[in-house]
Amino acid sequence: MNSGEGQVQTFREDIRDFLKTLVWILNYLRRRVIYLIITGILGVTGAGIFLFLSPKQYVATIQISQINPTLISGYENFLLTYDLKSFAERVKFPTSFSQNQIEACGLAGHDNPGIILSDRIKLRFVTDGLIEFIIAGDSIKKVEACAGSLVDLINSIQSREKTALLAGATAILAGEEENFEKSKNLLRNSGKLEMKTQDHLIVEIKMNNLANKINLLSTFISINSSAKNTFTAISVNPNPVYPKKNYALILGLFLSLFIAIMRDIILYSLSDAS
């Protein structure tokens, strides 16, 4: 027998074995279909009992998107764009939470409630300009109350920090206005002081620069006094994130069928061997 005929013979044997296995599977399904249906129903029922008894977990998501304040050339080191990541970490810091957040999130009476709440809040950095706070709880009502309280905290921290930012800008504005008035008085008295033409020109250039800075600072204070640095939105998933209903039912069905089929295969192998 040459190699070609040997390969053909091997292929025929493989086909024969495959058909034999396929016939066995079809006969098995025909003989055991009622048994498998009942087993599948029991598996789905067991998954349903698991879903009923398992504590539900719901999730609320707080989205914070960034709206940058107006920048002023020459003051970038002071009036920075709002760093959302560091802001989110400050909100999540254990000592940031007041009694309102502790009670709203159901942690009143717990030891170290700020640390517990900080651990419960998960941060997800979607993009550089979008961050999500994710809060889990055992009821929709609880996660809504906790999320609402955290939004109040976010707005409070933002307002406090913006107040400090604008106070600094106002102080700089007052200093620049004072320098402008000094330069203005200097020019007004230039005749008495016998100021040289070159010095007179230098003072005028300085006044123009000061006037531009005063205008920019005034615009910054005006715009950012009413504008918010962040936009906050809350969304609550009405369906529990745990346990997953579809996953549990499918897993219960397939696991019960797998166990039933493996049991029959083992029993068949043992009886065939004997």
ZICORUR-V360324 format. One line per field, one symbol per residue. ss: DSSP state (H for helix, E for strand, - for the rest). A space follows every 10 residues. Layout:
BEGIN
ss->???
END
This chain:
BEGIN
ss->--HHHHHHHH HHHHHHHHHH HHHHHHHHHH HHHHHHHHHH HHHHHHHHHH HHH---EEEE EEEEEE---- ---------- ---HHHHHHH HH-HHH--HH HHHH------ --HHHHHHHH -EEEEEE--E EEEEEEE--H HHHHHHHHHH HHHHHHHHHH HHHHHHHHHH HHHHHHHHHH HHHHHHHH-H HHH---HHHH HHHHHHHHHH HHHHHHHHHH HHHHHH---E EEEEEE---- -E--HHHHHH HHHHHHHHHH HHHHHHHHHH HHH-
END
